[in-house]
Amino acid sequence: MHRFLTTFALASLLAAAFPAAADYPDRPIRFVCPMPAGSAADALTRIIATRMSETLGQPVVVDNRPGADGAIAAEFVAKAAPDGHTLFLGTNSPMAAVPALKKSPPYDALTDFTPISFVGKYTMFLVVNSAVPAKSLDDLMGLARAKPGQLNMAYGTTGALVNSAQLLSLGKLDVLQVPYKGEPAGVVDLVAGRIDFMFATPTTALAHMKDGKVRALGVVNDGRSPLMPDVPTMVEAGMPKFVNVTWAAVLGPARMPPDVVARLNRAVTEALANPAVRAQLEKQAIEIAGSTPAELASFMKNQIDVWKRVTSETGMKLD
């Protein structure tokens, strides 16, 4: 009897700590974004959160925690209660770049999180200030070689950092690299002429491309972007070995209950299938792609290996 009561008490405690999917969610959900307001990741998080709120019947509140290449947000989520009320928009920055670039990351990207669903891939453009006399990637590389150390290049995410490292390594270019805490601040300085060129997403740069304040020379993607179909891919522009994937996925802390994970996976899948959501994401040039939790886990493992290889090939140093 004592053993039964102990077992029953333990089961009751576990049930209270990890509610069944039928009772989940029973309060607002925190959706942590690792990038600042105004970034592509922020826009993506808010678009998905709005639809998930409707599906789950509870507010899904976006919590921006930028800094340290997304590691601040990732560490916060990794330490949260695994009850499904704290979610994370895991991007390649904290989930692939940090493990590849940090000697001692503050978390294990594969064991400290629960994969829920892949969301999609971002598009990034190589853009220059309109005053820079370069109409093509060849022009830009020629200008950089003619003025070694005189051009400056911004980056506000690790995706942009790796793109920059590949460009400089493959092109054998000498430029000043200027780090920013987020992409929006870098784009502000690009438009103002304080930065010569950078890799940026349509979320922050498209309006400036359309009004002529910045010029797009290439797009980091398998194909041309429908937003700017005249802009060649980096491969078409002359960088045949240029490889990078900038992506996003929904994750939670490790050891989440399987039924809660399944409920959240359905909510993300329904959000991505919604026509209004798809239209909003397409305006951000995000290639939508959901997944099962197992598929996301496999993808993340592969991406860490890819990023370690690319950072090694480009000579990027571990922190």
ABEGO torsion letter per residue (X at the ends): XAAAAAAAAAAAAAAAABBBAAAOBABBBBBBBABBBGBAAAAAAAAAAAAAAAAAGBBBBBBBBBEGGGAAAAAAAAABBBAGABBBBBBAAAAAAAAAABABBABBAAAABBBABBAEBBBBBBBBBAABBBABAAAAAAAAAABBGABBBBBABAAAAAAAAAAAAAAGBBBBBBBBABAAAAAAAAAAGABABBBBBAAAAAAAAAAGABBBABBBBABBBAABAABBBAAAAGBAABBBBBBBBBBBBBGBBAAAAAAAAAAAAAAAABAAAAAAAAAAGBBBBBBBAAAAAAAAAAAAAAAAAAAAAAGBBBX
